[in-house]
Structures are given as C-alpha cells and as structure tokens.
Amino acid sequence: MADKTLRNFASVPGPVRSGALVGVVLAGGEGKRMGPGLLKPLRRLAGRPMVAHVVGRLRP
C-alpha cells in the first residue's frame, strides 16, 4: 500500500522537485477541546498561527 501511495505522489505534477521536499505538515482538526472558534492550525500561539510554528521548524 505505501509503495503505491509513494508512486502516486511521485507522479503528481507541481513545484516539488527531487530534494526540495523538507516535510509534510498534516494540519487539521477542529480542536474541540480548545473551545469554539478557529480550526486548530489557525489558532494563535505566541502571536502566530500554530501551523506557522510548525512550518518555521521545517525550513532548512
């Protein structure tokens, strides 16, 4: 199953080139335990959306 998924990903056209992929961010979820409002990746932590913190850590 994983091999088939990787082959499908490799055939997707787009800007990703060999060696350019640093990581994949799975950003989702409602964050129900955090109360109503924005989706969890968009909630602010230290003045920035949570997803921005994750992406910032992936930069080479």
PDBQT receptor file of N, H, CA, C and O in Angstrom, charges set to zero:
ATOM      1  N   MET A   1       0.823  -1.201   0.000  1.00  0.00    +0.000 N 
ATOM      2  CA  MET A   1       0.000   0.000   0.000  1.00  0.00    +0.000 C 
ATOM      3  C   MET A   1       0.862   1.259   0.000  1.00  0.00    +0.000 C 
ATOM      4  O   MET A   1       0.608   2.175  -0.782  1.00  0.00    +0.000 OA
ATOM      5  N   ALA A   2       1.873   1.321   0.857  1.00  0.00    +0.000 N 
ATOM      6  H   ALA A   2       2.080   0.576   1.492  1.00  0.00    +0.000 HD
ATOM      7  CA  ALA A   2       2.721   2.516   0.933  1.00  0.00    +0.000 C 
ATOM      8  C   ALA A   2       3.458   2.746  -0.378  1.00  0.00    +0.000 C 
ATOM      9  O   ALA A   2       3.598   3.888  -0.817  1.00  0.00    +0.000 OA
ATOM     10  N   ASP A   3       3.937   1.662  -1.015  1.00  0.00    +0.000 N 
ATOM     11  H   ASP A   3       3.824   0.735  -0.659  1.00  0.00    +0.000 HD
ATOM     12  CA  ASP A   3       4.653   1.816  -2.283  1.00  0.00    +0.000 C 
ATOM     13  C   ASP A   3       3.755   2.441  -3.341  1.00  0.00    +0.000 C 
ATOM     14  O   ASP A   3       4.188   3.316  -4.091  1.00  0.00    +0.000 OA
ATOM     15  N   LYS A   4       2.506   1.994  -3.401  1.00  0.00    +0.000 N 
ATOM     16  H   LYS A   4       2.155   1.283  -2.792  1.00  0.00    +0.000 HD
ATOM     17  CA  LYS A   4       1.559   2.537  -4.376  1.00  0.00    +0.000 C 
ATOM     18  C   LYS A   4       1.303   4.021  -4.091  1.00  0.00    +0.000 C 
ATOM     19  O   LYS A   4       1.239   4.828  -5.019  1.00  0.00    +0.000 OA
ATOM     20  N   THR A   5       1.160   4.376  -2.827  1.00  0.00    +0.000 N 
ATOM     21  H   THR A   5       1.212   3.721  -2.074  1.00  0.00    +0.000 HD
ATOM     22  CA  THR A   5       0.930   5.774  -2.455  1.00  0.00    +0.000 C 
ATOM     23  C   THR A   5       2.108   6.633  -2.857  1.00  0.00    +0.000 C 
ATOM     24  O   THR A   5       1.917   7.725  -3.393  1.00  0.00    +0.000 OA
ATOM     25  N   LEU A   6       3.318   6.170  -2.614  1.00  0.00    +0.000 N 
ATOM     26  H   LEU A   6       3.473   5.283  -2.179  1.00  0.00    +0.000 HD
ATOM     27  CA  LEU A   6       4.512   6.930  -2.982  1.00  0.00    +0.000 C 
ATOM     28  C   LEU A   6       4.607   7.101  -4.489  1.00  0.00    +0.000 C 
ATOM     29  O   LEU A   6       4.974   8.174  -4.966  1.00  0.00    +0.000 OA
ATOM     30  N   ARG A   7       4.281   6.062  -5.242  1.00  0.00    +0.000 N 
ATOM     31  H   ARG A   7       3.982   5.190  -4.853  1.00  0.00    +0.000 HD
ATOM     32  CA  ARG A   7       4.316   6.168  -6.701  1.00  0.00    +0.000 C 
ATOM     33  C   ARG A   7       3.293   7.191  -7.184  1.00  0.00    +0.000 C 
ATOM     34  O   ARG A   7       3.581   7.979  -8.085  1.00  0.00    +0.000 OA
ATOM     35  N   ASN A   8       2.100   7.182  -6.589  1.00  0.00    +0.000 N 
ATOM     36  H   ASN A   8       1.867   6.542  -5.857  1.00  0.00    +0.000 HD
ATOM     37  CA  ASN A   8       1.072   8.153  -6.970  1.00  0.00    +0.000 C 
ATOM     38  C   ASN A   8       1.535   9.566  -6.654  1.00  0.00    +0.000 C 
ATOM     39  O   ASN A   8       1.319  10.475  -7.455  1.00  0.00    +0.000 OA
ATOM     40  N   PHE A   9       2.160   9.767  -5.516  1.00  0.00    +0.000 N 
ATOM     41  H   PHE A   9       2.336   9.028  -4.865  1.00  0.00    +0.000 HD
ATOM     42  CA  PHE A   9       2.653  11.093  -5.137  1.00  0.00    +0.000 C 
ATOM     43  C   PHE A   9       3.741  11.546  -6.097  1.00  0.00    +0.000 C 
ATOM     44  O   PHE A   9       3.777  12.713  -6.486  1.00  0.00    +0.000 OA
ATOM     45  N   ALA A  10       4.617  10.645  -6.479  1.00  0.00    +0.000 N 
ATOM     46  H   ALA A  10       4.587   9.696  -6.163  1.00  0.00    +0.000 HD
ATOM     47  CA  ALA A  10       5.731  10.997  -7.364  1.00  0.00    +0.000 C 
ATOM     48  C   ALA A  10       5.244  11.428  -8.741  1.00  0.00    +0.000 C 
ATOM     49  O   ALA A  10       5.937  12.173  -9.433  1.00  0.00    +0.000 OA
ATOM     50  N   SER A  11       4.066  10.973  -9.148  1.00  0.00    +0.000 N 
ATOM     51  H   SER A  11       3.503  10.368  -8.586  1.00  0.00    +0.000 HD
ATOM     52  CA  SER A  11       3.569  11.315 -10.477  1.00  0.00    +0.000 C 
ATOM     53  C   SER A  11       2.721  12.591 -10.495  1.00  0.00    +0.000 C 
ATOM     54  O   SER A  11       2.267  13.013 -11.558  1.00  0.00    +0.000 OA
ATOM     55  N   VAL A  12       2.506  13.199  -9.342  1.00  0.00    +0.000 N 
ATOM     56  H   VAL A  12       2.875  12.856  -8.478  1.00  0.00    +0.000 HD
ATOM     57  CA  VAL A  12       1.700  14.419  -9.281  1.00  0.00    +0.000 C 
ATOM     58  C   VAL A  12       2.520  15.590  -9.799  1.00  0.00    +0.000 C 
ATOM     59  O   VAL A  12       3.610  15.850  -9.289  1.00  0.00    +0.000 OA
ATOM     60  N   PRO A  13       2.011  16.309 -10.813  1.00  0.00    +0.000 N 
ATOM     61  CA  PRO A  13       2.755  17.459 -11.320  1.00  0.00    +0.000 C 
ATOM     62  C   PRO A  13       2.718  18.594 -10.306  1.00  0.00    +0.000 C 
ATOM     63  O   PRO A  13       1.743  18.744  -9.570  1.00  0.00    +0.000 OA
ATOM     64  N   GLY A  14       3.755  19.374 -10.271  1.00  0.00    +0.000 N 
ATOM     65  H   GLY A  14       4.547  19.252 -10.870  1.00  0.00    +0.000 HD
ATOM     66  CA  GLY A  14       3.776  20.509  -9.353  1.00  0.00    +0.000 C 
ATOM     67  C   GLY A  14       5.187  20.992  -9.113  1.00  0.00    +0.000 C 
ATOM     68  O   GLY A  14       6.135  20.511  -9.734  1.00  0.00    +0.000 OA
ATOM     69  N   PRO A  15       5.322  21.947  -8.205  1.00  0.00    +0.000 N 
ATOM     70  CA  PRO A  15       6.621  22.582  -7.977  1.00  0.00    +0.000 C 
ATOM     71  C   PRO A  15       7.611  21.754  -7.173  1.00  0.00    +0.000 C 
ATOM     72  O   PRO A  15       8.777  22.134  -7.070  1.00  0.00    +0.000 OA
ATOM     73  N   VAL A  16       7.182  20.626  -6.597  1.00  0.00    +0.000 N 
ATOM     74  H   VAL A  16       6.235  20.316  -6.680  1.00  0.00    +0.000 HD
ATOM     75  CA  VAL A  16       8.090  19.825  -5.771  1.00  0.00    +0.000 C 
ATOM     76  C   VAL A  16       9.105  19.128  -6.658  1.00  0.00    +0.000 C 
ATOM     77  O   VAL A  16       8.726  18.391  -7.568  1.00  0.00    +0.000 OA
ATOM     78  N   ARG A  17      10.354  19.343  -6.413  1.00  0.00    +0.000 N 
ATOM     79  H   ARG A  17      10.661  19.942  -5.674  1.00  0.00    +0.000 HD
ATOM     80  CA  ARG A  17      11.435  18.713  -7.172  1.00  0.00    +0.000 C 
ATOM     81  C   ARG A  17      12.193  17.761  -6.246  1.00  0.00    +0.000 C 
ATOM     82  O   ARG A  17      12.089  17.864  -5.024  1.00  0.00    +0.000 OA
ATOM     83  N   SER A  18      12.933  16.863  -6.815  1.00  0.00    +0.000 N 
ATOM     84  H   SER A  18      13.018  16.779  -7.808  1.00  0.00    +0.000 HD
ATOM     85  CA  SER A  18      13.722  15.928  -6.025  1.00  0.00    +0.000 C 
ATOM     86  C   SER A  18      14.650  16.693  -5.097  1.00  0.00    +0.000 C 
ATOM     87  O   SER A  18      15.388  17.575  -5.536  1.00  0.00    +0.000 OA
ATOM     88  N   GLY A  19      14.612  16.360  -3.831  1.00  0.00    +0.000 N 
ATOM     89  H   GLY A  19      14.012  15.644  -3.474  1.00  0.00    +0.000 HD
ATOM     90  CA  GLY A  19      15.475  17.010  -2.857  1.00  0.00    +0.000 C 
ATOM     91  C   GLY A  19      14.902  18.294  -2.288  1.00  0.00    +0.000 C 
ATOM     92  O   GLY A  19      15.461  18.845  -1.339  1.00  0.00    +0.000 OA
ATOM     93  N   ALA A  20      13.800  18.786  -2.843  1.00  0.00    +0.000 N 
ATOM     94  H   ALA A  20      13.346  18.338  -3.613  1.00  0.00    +0.000 HD
ATOM     95  CA  ALA A  20      13.230  20.043  -2.373  1.00  0.00    +0.000 C 
ATOM     96  C   ALA A  20      12.239  19.840  -1.229  1.00  0.00    +0.000 C 
ATOM     97  O   ALA A  20      11.949  20.784  -0.494  1.00  0.00    +0.000 OA
ATOM     98  N   LEU A  21      11.724  18.639  -1.070  1.00  0.00    +0.000 N 
ATOM     99  H   LEU A  21      11.960  17.873  -1.668  1.00  0.00    +0.000 HD
ATOM    100  CA  LEU A  21      10.718  18.377  -0.052  1.00  0.00    +0.000 C 
ATOM    101  C   LEU A  21      11.386  18.231   1.300  1.00  0.00    +0.000 C 
ATOM    102  O   LEU A  21      12.226  17.353   1.496  1.00  0.00    +0.000 OA
ATOM    103  N   VAL A  22      11.015  19.088   2.224  1.00  0.00    +0.000 N 
ATOM    104  H   VAL A  22      10.332  19.802   2.065  1.00  0.00    +0.000 HD
ATOM    105  CA  VAL A  22      11.584  19.057   3.570  1.00  0.00    +0.000 C 
ATOM    106  C   VAL A  22      10.687  18.267   4.503  1.00  0.00    +0.000 C 
ATOM    107  O   VAL A  22      11.179  17.520   5.349  1.00  0.00    +0.000 OA
ATOM    108  N   GLY A  23       9.399  18.419   4.364  1.00  0.00    +0.000 N 
ATOM    109  H   GLY A  23       8.999  19.026   3.676  1.00  0.00    +0.000 HD
ATOM    110  CA  GLY A  23       8.470  17.720   5.242  1.00  0.00    +0.000 C 
ATOM    111  C   GLY A  23       7.041  17.911   4.779  1.00  0.00    +0.000 C 
ATOM    112  O   GLY A  23       6.759  18.706   3.882  1.00  0.00    +0.000 OA
ATOM    113  N   VAL A  24       6.161  17.182   5.397  1.00  0.00    +0.000 N 
ATOM    114  H   VAL A  24       6.390  16.537   6.126  1.00  0.00    +0.000 HD
ATOM    115  CA  VAL A  24       4.740  17.282   5.108  1.00  0.00    +0.000 C 
ATOM    116  C   VAL A  24       4.046  17.661   6.409  1.00  0.00    +0.000 C 
ATOM    117  O   VAL A  24       4.238  17.006   7.433  1.00  0.00    +0.000 OA
ATOM    118  N   VAL A  25       3.252  18.701   6.371  1.00  0.00    +0.000 N 
ATOM    119  H   VAL A  25       3.096  19.233   5.539  1.00  0.00    +0.000 HD
ATOM    120  CA  VAL A  25       2.536  19.153   7.561  1.00  0.00    +0.000 C 
ATOM    121  C   VAL A  25       1.090  18.691   7.453  1.00  0.00    +0.000 C 
ATOM    122  O   VAL A  25       0.358  19.109   6.555  1.00  0.00    +0.000 OA
ATOM    123  N   LEU A  26       0.691  17.834   8.368  1.00  0.00    +0.000 N 
ATOM    124  H   LEU A  26       1.286  17.495   9.097  1.00  0.00    +0.000 HD
ATOM    125  CA  LEU A  26      -0.695  17.388   8.430  1.00  0.00    +0.000 C 
ATOM    126  C   LEU A  26      -1.412  18.324   9.394  1.00  0.00    +0.000 C 
ATOM    127  O   LEU A  26      -1.419  18.097  10.604  1.00  0.00    +0.000 OA
ATOM    128  N   ALA A  27      -2.006  19.358   8.859  1.00  0.00    +0.000 N 
ATOM    129  H   ALA A  27      -2.000  19.543   7.876  1.00  0.00    +0.000 HD
ATOM    130  CA  ALA A  27      -2.650  20.381   9.682  1.00  0.00    +0.000 C 
ATOM    131  C   ALA A  27      -4.152  20.271   9.536  1.00  0.00    +0.000 C 
ATOM    132  O   ALA A  27      -4.714  20.629   8.500  1.00  0.00    +0.000 OA
ATOM    133  N   GLY A  28      -4.786  19.785  10.553  1.00  0.00    +0.000 N 
ATOM    134  H   GLY A  28      -4.330  19.494  11.394  1.00  0.00    +0.000 HD
ATOM    135  CA  GLY A  28      -6.226  19.654  10.502  1.00  0.00    +0.000 C 
ATOM    136  C   GLY A  28      -6.793  19.483  11.894  1.00  0.00    +0.000 C 
ATOM    137  O   GLY A  28      -6.056  19.394  12.876  1.00  0.00    +0.000 OA
ATOM    138  N   GLY A  29      -8.057  19.440  11.966  1.00  0.00    +0.000 N 
ATOM    139  H   GLY A  29      -8.656  19.513  11.168  1.00  0.00    +0.000 HD
ATOM    140  CA  GLY A  29      -8.721  19.225  13.236  1.00  0.00    +0.000 C 
ATOM    141  C   GLY A  29      -9.440  20.465  13.710  1.00  0.00    +0.000 C 
ATOM    142  O   GLY A  29      -8.992  21.594  13.512  1.00  0.00    +0.000 OA
ATOM    143  N   GLU A  30     -10.565  20.218  14.338  1.00  0.00    +0.000 N 
ATOM    144  H   GLU A  30     -10.930  19.301  14.499  1.00  0.00    +0.000 HD
ATOM    145  CA  GLU A  30     -11.373  21.326  14.831  1.00  0.00    +0.000 C 
ATOM    146  C   GLU A  30     -10.864  21.856  16.157  1.00  0.00    +0.000 C 
ATOM    147  O   GLU A  30     -11.122  23.013  16.492  1.00  0.00    +0.000 OA
ATOM    148  N   GLY A  31     -10.153  21.049  16.917  1.00  0.00    +0.000 N 
ATOM    149  H   GLY A  31      -9.943  20.110  16.645  1.00  0.00    +0.000 HD
ATOM    150  CA  GLY A  31      -9.687  21.487  18.224  1.00  0.00    +0.000 C 
ATOM    151  C   GLY A  31     -10.842  21.700  19.189  1.00  0.00    +0.000 C 
ATOM    152  O   GLY A  31     -10.887  22.713  19.887  1.00  0.00    +0.000 OA
ATOM    153  N   LYS A  32     -11.770  20.763  19.233  1.00  0.00    +0.000 N 
ATOM    154  H   LYS A  32     -11.733  19.940  18.665  1.00  0.00    +0.000 HD
ATOM    155  CA  LYS A  32     -12.970  20.905  20.063  1.00  0.00    +0.000 C 
ATOM    156  C   LYS A  32     -12.623  21.134  21.535  1.00  0.00    +0.000 C 
ATOM    157  O   LYS A  32     -13.327  21.874  22.222  1.00  0.00    +0.000 OA
ATOM    158  N   ARG A  33     -11.564  20.520  22.022  1.00  0.00    +0.000 N 
ATOM    159  H   ARG A  33     -10.992  19.919  21.464  1.00  0.00    +0.000 HD
ATOM    160  CA  ARG A  33     -11.185  20.699  23.427  1.00  0.00    +0.000 C 
ATOM    161  C   ARG A  33     -10.646  22.099  23.693  1.00  0.00    +0.000 C 
ATOM    162  O   ARG A  33     -10.531  22.512  24.847  1.00  0.00    +0.000 OA
ATOM    163  N   MET A  34     -10.316  22.832  22.628  1.00  0.00    +0.000 N 
ATOM    164  H   MET A  34     -10.409  22.496  21.691  1.00  0.00    +0.000 HD
ATOM    165  CA  MET A  34      -9.798  24.191  22.771  1.00  0.00    +0.000 C 
ATOM    166  C   MET A  34     -10.927  25.220  22.746  1.00  0.00    +0.000 C 
ATOM    167  O   MET A  34     -10.676  26.420  22.858  1.00  0.00    +0.000 OA
ATOM    168  N   GLY A  35     -12.153  24.761  22.601  1.00  0.00    +0.000 N 
ATOM    169  H   GLY A  35     -12.357  23.786  22.511  1.00  0.00    +0.000 HD
ATOM    170  CA  GLY A  35     -13.304  25.660  22.575  1.00  0.00    +0.000 C 
ATOM    171  C   GLY A  35     -13.687  26.027  21.156  1.00  0.00    +0.000 C 
ATOM    172  O   GLY A  35     -12.962  25.720  20.209  1.00  0.00    +0.000 OA
ATOM    173  N   PRO A  36     -14.837  26.688  21.007  1.00  0.00    +0.000 N 
ATOM    174  CA  PRO A  36     -15.302  27.054  19.671  1.00  0.00    +0.000 C 
ATOM    175  C   PRO A  36     -14.438  28.156  19.062  1.00  0.00    +0.000 C 
ATOM    176  O   PRO A  36     -13.761  28.905  19.767  1.00  0.00    +0.000 OA
ATOM    177  N   GLY A  37     -14.481  28.228  17.761  1.00  0.00    +0.000 N 
ATOM    178  H   GLY A  37     -15.030  27.620  17.189  1.00  0.00    +0.000 HD
ATOM    179  CA  GLY A  37     -13.721  29.280  17.080  1.00  0.00    +0.000 C 
ATOM    180  C   GLY A  37     -12.993  28.739  15.878  1.00  0.00    +0.000 C 
ATOM    181  O   GLY A  37     -13.516  27.890  15.156  1.00  0.00    +0.000 OA
ATOM    182  N   LEU A  38     -11.800  29.219  15.661  1.00  0.00    +0.000 N 
ATOM    183  H   LEU A  38     -11.375  29.908  16.248  1.00  0.00    +0.000 HD
ATOM    184  CA  LEU A  38     -10.996  28.831  14.502  1.00  0.00    +0.000 C 
ATOM    185  C   LEU A  38     -10.585  27.372  14.551  1.00  0.00    +0.000 C 
ATOM    186  O   LEU A  38     -10.569  26.749  15.612  1.00  0.00    +0.000 OA
ATOM    187  N   LEU A  39     -10.253  26.840  13.384  1.00  0.00    +0.000 N 
ATOM    188  H   LEU A  39     -10.266  27.346  12.522  1.00  0.00    +0.000 HD
ATOM    189  CA  LEU A  39      -9.682  25.497  13.323  1.00  0.00    +0.000 C 
ATOM    190  C   LEU A  39      -8.344  25.501  14.053  1.00  0.00    +0.000 C 
ATOM    191  O   LEU A  39      -7.660  26.523  14.104  1.00  0.00    +0.000 OA
ATOM    192  N   LYS A  40      -7.979  24.368  14.609  1.00  0.00    +0.000 N 
ATOM    193  H   LYS A  40      -8.534  23.537  14.568  1.00  0.00    +0.000 HD
ATOM    194  CA  LYS A  40      -6.768  24.266  15.428  1.00  0.00    +0.000 C 
ATOM    195  C   LYS A  40      -5.512  24.818  14.752  1.00  0.00    +0.000 C 
ATOM    196  O   LYS A  40      -4.773  25.553  15.407  1.00  0.00    +0.000 OA
ATOM    197  N   PRO A  41      -5.222  24.511  13.485  1.00  0.00    +0.000 N 
ATOM    198  CA  PRO A  41      -3.987  25.029  12.877  1.00  0.00    +0.000 C 
ATOM    199  C   PRO A  41      -3.948  26.554  12.775  1.00  0.00    +0.000 C 
ATOM    200  O   PRO A  41      -2.873  27.146  12.677  1.00  0.00    +0.000 OA
ATOM    201  N   LEU A  42      -5.127  27.192  12.799  1.00  0.00    +0.000 N 
ATOM    202  H   LEU A  42      -6.001  26.712  12.879  1.00  0.00    +0.000 HD
ATOM    203  CA  LEU A  42      -5.183  28.646  12.651  1.00  0.00    +0.000 C 
ATOM    204  C   LEU A  42      -5.223  29.391  13.981  1.00  0.00    +0.000 C 
ATOM    205  O   LEU A  42      -5.128  30.618  14.004  1.00  0.00    +0.000 OA
ATOM    206  N   ARG A  43      -5.362  28.669  15.080  1.00  0.00    +0.000 N 
ATOM    207  H   ARG A  43      -5.439  27.672  15.061  1.00  0.00    +0.000 HD
ATOM    208  CA  ARG A  43      -5.374  29.321  16.397  1.00  0.00    +0.000 C 
ATOM    209  C   ARG A  43      -3.999  29.903  16.681  1.00  0.00    +0.000 C 
ATOM    210  O   ARG A  43      -2.974  29.342  16.293  1.00  0.00    +0.000 OA
ATOM    211  N   ARG A  44      -4.000  31.020  17.354  1.00  0.00    +0.000 N 
ATOM    212  H   ARG A  44      -4.833  31.476  17.669  1.00  0.00    +0.000 HD
ATOM    213  CA  ARG A  44      -2.741  31.725  17.611  1.00  0.00    +0.000 C 
ATOM    214  C   ARG A  44      -2.062  31.211  18.873  1.00  0.00    +0.000 C 
ATOM    215  O   ARG A  44      -2.702  30.952  19.892  1.00  0.00    +0.000 OA
ATOM    216  N   LEU A  45      -0.763  31.075  18.772  1.00  0.00    +0.000 N 
ATOM    217  H   LEU A  45      -0.243  31.286  17.944  1.00  0.00    +0.000 HD
ATOM    218  CA  LEU A  45       0.093  30.694  19.889  1.00  0.00    +0.000 C 
ATOM    219  C   LEU A  45       1.287  31.634  19.831  1.00  0.00    +0.000 C 
ATOM    220  O   LEU A  45       2.008  31.653  18.834  1.00  0.00    +0.000 OA
ATOM    221  N   ALA A  46       1.506  32.405  20.871  1.00  0.00    +0.000 N 
ATOM    222  H   ALA A  46       0.920  32.389  21.682  1.00  0.00    +0.000 HD
ATOM    223  CA  ALA A  46       2.595  33.389  20.899  1.00  0.00    +0.000 C 
ATOM    224  C   ALA A  46       2.512  34.344  19.706  1.00  0.00    +0.000 C 
ATOM    225  O   ALA A  46       3.533  34.726  19.133  1.00  0.00    +0.000 OA
ATOM    226  N   GLY A  47       1.283  34.724  19.338  1.00  0.00    +0.000 N 
ATOM    227  H   GLY A  47       0.454  34.414  19.803  1.00  0.00    +0.000 HD
ATOM    228  CA  GLY A  47       1.088  35.719  18.288  1.00  0.00    +0.000 C 
ATOM    229  C   GLY A  47       1.098  35.207  16.860  1.00  0.00    +0.000 C 
ATOM    230  O   GLY A  47       0.923  35.990  15.927  1.00  0.00    +0.000 OA
ATOM    231  N   ARG A  48       1.300  33.903  16.667  1.00  0.00    +0.000 N 
ATOM    232  H   ARG A  48       1.442  33.267  17.425  1.00  0.00    +0.000 HD
ATOM    233  CA  ARG A  48       1.328  33.331  15.309  1.00  0.00    +0.000 C 
ATOM    234  C   ARG A  48       0.424  32.110  15.255  1.00  0.00    +0.000 C 
ATOM    235  O   ARG A  48       0.253  31.427  16.265  1.00  0.00    +0.000 OA
ATOM    236  N   PRO A  49      -0.165  31.819  14.078  1.00  0.00    +0.000 N 
ATOM    237  CA  PRO A  49      -0.960  30.597  13.960  1.00  0.00    +0.000 C 
ATOM    238  C   PRO A  49      -0.095  29.365  14.251  1.00  0.00    +0.000 C 
ATOM    239  O   PRO A  49       1.092  29.347  13.925  1.00  0.00    +0.000 OA
ATOM    240  N   MET A  50      -0.687  28.348  14.857  1.00  0.00    +0.000 N 
ATOM    241  H   MET A  50      -1.651  28.362  15.122  1.00  0.00    +0.000 HD
ATOM    242  CA  MET A  50       0.067  27.131  15.207  1.00  0.00    +0.000 C 
ATOM    243  C   MET A  50       0.782  26.541  14.005  1.00  0.00    +0.000 C 
ATOM    244  O   MET A  50       1.925  26.098  14.120  1.00  0.00    +0.000 OA
ATOM    245  N   VAL A  51       0.126  26.528  12.853  1.00  0.00    +0.000 N 
ATOM    246  H   VAL A  51      -0.803  26.887  12.759  1.00  0.00    +0.000 HD
ATOM    247  CA  VAL A  51       0.737  25.941  11.664  1.00  0.00    +0.000 C 
ATOM    248  C   VAL A  51       1.991  26.718  11.256  1.00  0.00    +0.000 C 
ATOM    249  O   VAL A  51       2.913  26.132  10.689  1.00  0.00    +0.000 OA
ATOM    250  N   ALA A  52       2.044  28.009  11.529  1.00  0.00    +0.000 N 
ATOM    251  H   ALA A  52       1.295  28.485  11.990  1.00  0.00    +0.000 HD
ATOM    252  CA  ALA A  52       3.232  28.807  11.205  1.00  0.00    +0.000 C 
ATOM    253  C   ALA A  52       4.430  28.363  12.042  1.00  0.00    +0.000 C 
ATOM    254  O   ALA A  52       5.563  28.383  11.561  1.00  0.00    +0.000 OA
ATOM    255  N   HIS A  53       4.189  27.965  13.286  1.00  0.00    +0.000 N 
ATOM    256  H   HIS A  53       3.269  27.949  13.676  1.00  0.00    +0.000 HD
ATOM    257  CA  HIS A  53       5.273  27.464  14.133  1.00  0.00    +0.000 C 
ATOM    258  C   HIS A  53       5.851  26.171  13.550  1.00  0.00    +0.000 C 
ATOM    259  O   HIS A  53       7.067  25.983  13.516  1.00  0.00    +0.000 OA
ATOM    260  N   VAL A  54       4.966  25.286  13.095  1.00  0.00    +0.000 N 
ATOM    261  H   VAL A  54       3.978  25.439  13.123  1.00  0.00    +0.000 HD
ATOM    262  CA  VAL A  54       5.407  24.005  12.525  1.00  0.00    +0.000 C 
ATOM    263  C   VAL A  54       6.192  24.234  11.240  1.00  0.00    +0.000 C 
ATOM    264  O   VAL A  54       7.274  23.671  11.072  1.00  0.00    +0.000 OA
ATOM    265  N   VAL A  55       5.670  25.044  10.339  1.00  0.00    +0.000 N 
ATOM    266  H   VAL A  55       4.791  25.501  10.476  1.00  0.00    +0.000 HD
ATOM    267  CA  VAL A  55       6.343  25.315   9.065  1.00  0.00    +0.000 C 
ATOM    268  C   VAL A  55       7.696  25.979   9.316  1.00  0.00    +0.000 C 
ATOM    269  O   VAL A  55       8.669  25.679   8.623  1.00  0.00    +0.000 OA
ATOM    270  N   GLY A  56       7.766  26.861  10.283  1.00  0.00    +0.000 N 
ATOM    271  H   GLY A  56       6.976  27.104  10.846  1.00  0.00    +0.000 HD
ATOM    272  CA  GLY A  56       9.025  27.524  10.612  1.00  0.00    +0.000 C 
ATOM    273  C   GLY A  56      10.101  26.552  11.061  1.00  0.00    +0.000 C 
ATOM    274  O   GLY A  56      11.285  26.775  10.805  1.00  0.00    +0.000 OA
ATOM    275  N   ARG A  57       9.706  25.481  11.725  1.00  0.00    +0.000 N 
ATOM    276  H   ARG A  57       8.744  25.300  11.933  1.00  0.00    +0.000 HD
ATOM    277  CA  ARG A  57      10.676  24.472  12.180  1.00  0.00    +0.000 C 
ATOM    278  C   ARG A  57      11.162  23.586  11.037  1.00  0.00    +0.000 C 
ATOM    279  O   ARG A  57      12.205  22.943  11.161  1.00  0.00    +0.000 OA
ATOM    280  N   LEU A  58      10.430  23.540   9.932  1.00  0.00    +0.000 N 
ATOM    281  H   LEU A  58       9.583  24.063   9.831  1.00  0.00    +0.000 HD
ATOM    282  CA  LEU A  58      10.815  22.692   8.801  1.00  0.00    +0.000 C 
ATOM    283  C   LEU A  58      11.796  23.362   7.849  1.00  0.00    +0.000 C 
ATOM    284  O   LEU A  58      12.425  22.685   7.037  1.00  0.00    +0.000 OA
ATOM    285  N   ARG A  59      11.934  24.659   7.935  1.00  0.00    +0.000 N 
ATOM    286  H   ARG A  59      11.423  25.209   8.595  1.00  0.00    +0.000 HD
ATOM    287  CA  ARG A  59      12.825  25.352   6.995  1.00  0.00    +0.000 C 
ATOM    288  C   ARG A  59      14.245  24.831   7.147  1.00  0.00    +0.000 C 
ATOM    289  O   ARG A  59      14.739  24.673   8.264  1.00  0.00    +0.000 OA
ATOM    290  N   PRO A  60      14.912  24.561   5.999  1.00  0.00    +0.000 N 
ATOM    291  CA  PRO A  60      16.291  24.029   6.073  1.00  0.00    +0.000 C 
ATOM    292  C   PRO A  60      17.281  25.066   6.569  1.00  0.00    +0.000 C 
ATOM    293  O   PRO A  60      18.472  24.776   6.686  1.00  0.00    +0.000 OA
TER     294      PRO A  60
